[in-house]
Amino acid sequence: MTEATKTDYLTRAEAAARCRVPVPTFDKLRREGLIPEPDAEVGKHKLWRADTIAEFLDVGGTRR
């Protein structure tokens, strides 16, 4: 498997895995406004760019 590029989109589960939290915790943090808004939506699926999640984690994630 190749490393994700900056423009790759991550599913909710993939974004949660990058943040090292279970999906239910990721959803809770998103509802509380502590996770960046999705960059795209395909139907009911919300997607985050890999660089959006990387930047979020680089600045400390939810610890900022």
Residue pairs with C-beta under 8 A, 6 or more apart in sequence:
4 10
4 50
5 50
6 49
6 50
6 51
6 54
7 49
7 50
7 51
8 49
8 50
9 39
9 40
9 47
9 48
9 49
9 50
10 18
10 47
10 48
10 49
10 50
10 53
11 45
11 47
12 23
12 26
12 27
12 45
12 46
13 23
15 26
15 35
15 48
15 53
16 22
16 23
16 25
16 26
18 50
18 53
18 54
18 57
19 26
19 35
19 53
19 56
19 57
19 61
21 29
26 35
29 35
29 62
34 62
35 56
35 62
36 48
36 52
36 53
36 56
38 46
38 47
38 48
39 47
39 48
39 49
39 52
40 46
40 47
40 49
41 47
